[in-house]
Amino acid sequence: DDGDFSRASAILKEIGAEIRALIEPGADGRPLTEKRLAYMRYLGQGHEIPVEVPLGDLTGESRGAMRAAYEEAYKALYKRTIPDARIEILAWSVTISTVPDHQQAVAKIRPGQERVSGVMRAVHDGHTNAETMVPFHHRDDLEPSDIIRGPALIGEAETTIFVPATFDALIDNLGSIVLQRKLN
């Protein structure tokens, strides 16, 4: 209720400028949107409510608008307000974003050649409680439209993917591994 809004404005501008400097290079000229929030509560309460803060400089007039916005949000949650209660702001938030560059849909996978591997690895089969040998494929060797029939392993530096006997793996046009349940 008696906060220094000119100081808060200066801090919000500074934060906004820092964020813009980080976001603008990746926005590729697309327009940026700024949203400011104040996490407000009645003095002494234990839970804050995020309230949108108007852009631009905050002034004494902003104080009344922010109180009204807080009380509207409070009433939406609790079906009442606390008349004449003091309000405090515990935190400020600035978000700057842009409209994402939507990627075009990936073309439908057209299965190509079945990829066969001469490298075999042992895998424990939980159904039979026995070790079984399955083909091992290096992820870097796979190309779009390749098919790997399960059971198989696809390995890369960070992980190994197990393709169960009831699935096949298809490599899509982006190089992603798509597991598809076998129909029979």
N, C-alpha and C positions, 0 to 999 in steps of 0.2 A: 504493500500500500504506500510506502514512503521510500521506495527504491530510487536510485539515481538512474533515470531512464536515458540520460545523455551518455553516461558511461556504458550502459548496456548497449546502446546503439553503436557506439564506437567499437565495442568488443564484437558484436554481431557482424559489423562491416569487415573487421579485420579477419574474423574466421571465414566469412564468405569469400573474401579475396584469396585467402590461402587455398580454400577448396577449389575455387574457379581456376587457379593456377595449375592445380592437379588435373582437373576434369577437362578443361578446354582442349588440350592437345589430343585427347582421345575422342572428342566429340566430332572431329572432322567438320567443323563449321555448322553443325546442327545447333539449333537454339537451346539454351540452357534454361532450366526452371529452378527457381530457388524457393525453398519452403523453410520457414522458421517456426520452431515450437518453443513454448515455455512450459515447463513442468511445474504446475501450480497446485497449491492446496490451501485449505483454510489453516491459519496459524495453529500449529500443534497437532494437526492430524498426521496420520502415518502413511497416507497414500497420496501420490501426486497424480494429476490428470493432465495429459498433454493438451495444450491449447495452441491453435495456430496464431502466430504473431504477425501483424501487418508488416509488409516490406517497407523499407525506407526508414527514416529517422523516427524514433519513439519519442513522444512528447508527453506533456501533461494530459493532452486529449487522448492519447493512446491508452493511458491508465484506465479511463472509464470504459473504453471499448474492450480492453483486455478483461476487465472485471466482468463486464456483461458476457463476454465469450466464455469465461470460466464458469460463471453461474449457470449459463445455458448448458454447458457440458456436464456440470455437476448435477443439475436438475434432470438431465437425460439419464444419468446413471442412478441417482438416488431419489428421484421424484420430489425433491424439495431443495431449497437453499437455506443458508443460515444468514438471515438478515443482519447487516452491519458487522459481520465477522471480518476480521483482518485476513488478508490473503498474502501468501508469500510465494516466491518463485525459487525453487531449489536448483533448477538446471535449465540451460538453454540448449537448443539443438538447431543446427543449420544443415539442410540437405540440399545439394545441388545435383541435378540430374539432367539427362537429355533423353529424347526419344530413342530407343534402341534401333540399331540398324538391323531390321528383320532379314534374316537369311532366307533365301529361297528354299523351298521344300527340296529335300533330297530325292532324286529320281528313284523310282521304284527299283528294288534290287532284282536284277535278272541273273538268276543262278547261271554260273558258267561251268568251268571245269572243277571236278573234284580234285582237291589237293591231296596228294599221297606223300607220306613221309616214311623214310626208311629207319628213322630214329625211333626207338621204343623206350618207354619209361614204365617203371612199376608204379601201380596205384593200388591203394587198399580199397576193395569193394565192400562197402558196409552191408550190402544185401546178402552177399555170400560169405562175408567175414574172411575173405581170402585176397591175396595179392594177385593182380592181373596186369598184363602188359598192354599198354595202349600207345598209339602213335603220338609223337611229340612234334609240334610245329613251332617254329620261331615266328613271332608276330611280324618282325621286319621282313620276312620272306613272303608274307601274304599280300595279295593284290585284290582290288575291287572285283567282285563277282566270284571269288574263290569259295568253294564249299569244303567244309571239313566235316566229315561224318563222325558222329559220336559212337562209341566213346573215344575221346581224344583229349590231349592237353595242348594249350596254346600258351607259350611262355614268352615273357619279356622281362626286362630288368627289374621292374617293380612288382610283378605279380605273375601268377600262373592261373589260367582259366581252365577249369575242367568242363568238358562238354560231355554230358551224360549220354548213355547209349540211346536214350529216348529223344535226343535232340540232334540237330545238325547246326553248325555255325556257318553263317554267310557273312562275307565281308562286303559292307555297303560301299557306296560311291565316295563316302568321306573317310573310309578306312575303319569304320566302327565294326565291332563284332556283334552280330545279331543272332541270338539263339532262337531257333524255331523248332517247336515240338514236331516230331515225325508223325505223320497222319496214320500210319498203320501200326 
